[in-house]
Amino acid sequence: MSRVAVAAALLGAAIMGAGCSASQPRRTPRVPIVVARAEARTVPYEIEATGTVEPLESAAVTAQVGGLVTRVAFREGDEVGASRVLFQIDPRPFEAALAKSLAELARDRAQAQNAELDLKRAEALAAQQLIAPGDLDQKRSAAEALSSQARADSAAVAAARLDLSHATIRAPIAGKTGNVSVHVGDLVKANDTPLVTINQIRPIRVRFTVTQADLPEVRRPRDHPLTVEAAPADRDSLWVEGRLAFVDNAVDPSSGTLLLKGEFPNRDGALWPGAFVRVRLRLYEQSGATVVPAVAVTNSQNGPYCFVVKPDTTVEARPVEVARTWRDLAVVASGLKPGEIVVTDGQLRLAPGMKALIRTASAARSQGDDP
């Protein structure tokens, strides 16, 4: 065969091969995605807010009498019970004052008794007209004056006893003590600077506000208190459960908000007075709500939508109406039905009509974001 014939044969074979390859459709690669199924479930309706922790009770302990501090009976930061001795003021001046008052009371009572006997004798003599009416009046006045003095002495004794008892300063409430401002040897004045502050932290309360639009639901009659949850800033994943204990009697007109307080047992001391916390107030349970993972919802200029996977693994961009979110779930009011499959990872590579390759979440994490 000549060279020309060989070249012609090779050219013909190349043209036929090119025609065959052009007739075969080009395959579009599938986009790897992670999916979840829309579910119907009971979802709590909750209001989220920022709250401040405050003690259920707080007492600034002051000295009710002045004197020299002879004893501090606790260490600052200790938890103390009600009536626990905290400070001792030198009791000797108050003991002396009490002894003096008791002596004065005994003296004046004796004088009052003598005056009462004189009055009785004078009344007997007056009945016989043996003394002048003026003398009888003097006896009666003296007896009444000395009786009044004895009653005043009795009140002075009670005051002295009270001052002596105030020399021992006790905790008015149970709670945790703060900074101590006096030490042994210090001279304190009555009703002056607080010696220590006690905060009751078990139970404890959290104050927060809701908008006036939530007032009807908050005030709706129920047979049990509303549930309140709080998460400390340093333990954001730990939610402590309590109950709604207080609803203010008026809406703040300047902010349009209503003050609420939740009460928590706080047995482990997770909530601390003065700290800011996240708060969730659970108003009711919504049954039969359609939910999907919140990451499945994408926002666009036309509104939120989800990529829905059809039975043939093609995807569809479906507009949805999101009523609210609850934790990591989106509650869908319309656009989805329970059982439909939505894309939770890989949406950025998708377009309507594309075919998808469904992977598990663990496989997607191990392989990264590369298709």
C-alpha positions, 0 to 999 in steps of 0.5 A: 500500500502506498504512503498516500493510501495509508495516510488516507486510511488513518485520517478516515479513522480519526474522523470516525473516532471524533464523530463517535466521541462527539455523540456521547453526552458529557457527564456532570459531576455530582455535588457532595452534600449532607442532608437531614429530614424534616420532622414533625415534633413538639417544640417549646415556644421560648423567649430569649433574653439577657438577665442579671443574677441577684440574691434572693435576700441581701443584708448590709450588717451594721453595728447597732451600738458603738464600741471596740471589736474584740472578736470576728467569728468568721472568715470573709467569704464564708457561708453563714447561717441565720443568727450565726455570731459574726462580731463581738463588741466589748460587752463590759460597758453595756454590762455595767449600764445594765447593772446600774439600770437594775439598781435604779429600778430596785431603788425606785420600786422600793420608794414607790412601794413606801409611797403606796403604803403612805397613801393608804395610811393617809386615805384611812386618816382622811376617812376619819377626817384626821388629815387635811385634804391637801395632805392626802393629795400630796401623798397621792401625787408622790405615790404616782410619781414614784410609780412612774419613775419605777416604770421608766427604770424598767424601760431603761433596764430593757434598753440596757439589755437590748444594747448588751445583746447588740454587742454580739452581732449576728447574721440576720439571714443565711448566705455568703459573706463578702468583704469584711471592713473591720478587724479586732481592735477597731472602734465602730460606731452605731449605725455607721458603715456596714461591717459586712454584706451577706447575700443569699445565693441558695435559692437565687433569682435572675431578673430579665425583661420581655416586650409588652407584646409577650405580656398576654402569654406571660399572664395567661392562667396556668396550673403550674409556674412557667419554666425559666432557664439560665446559662452563666457566661462562663458555662454557656452550654450548661442551662440551669432550670428554675421557675418564674417567680415574679411578674412586675405590676406595670410595663416600663413606659420608657422601654415598653418592657416588663420586668420578670424574675426567675428563681433557681435552687442554685445548689451548685452555685453556678449563678453568682450575684451581679453576673450577666446570664442568658435566659430562656422563658418557656411559654408553651409547647407547640405540638406537630411543628415542622422543623429542620436544622437551622443550617438548612435555611439559607437567606436571599434577597427573595427570602429564606429557602431550602434546597430539597432533595428529590427522589432522583437526587436532583435538588430544588430551591424551595422558598420557606417561611420560618416562624422562629428558631428553637436552639439549633432548629428552624420551625417552618410555617410553610414550604416544607412537609415532614419527611422531605429531605433538605440539604444541611451542608454543601449549599454553596455548590448547588444550583436548582436541578443539579444532581447531588451525592449524599454523604453522612455528616461524619464522612463530610467532616473527615474529607473536608469540603472538597467534592 
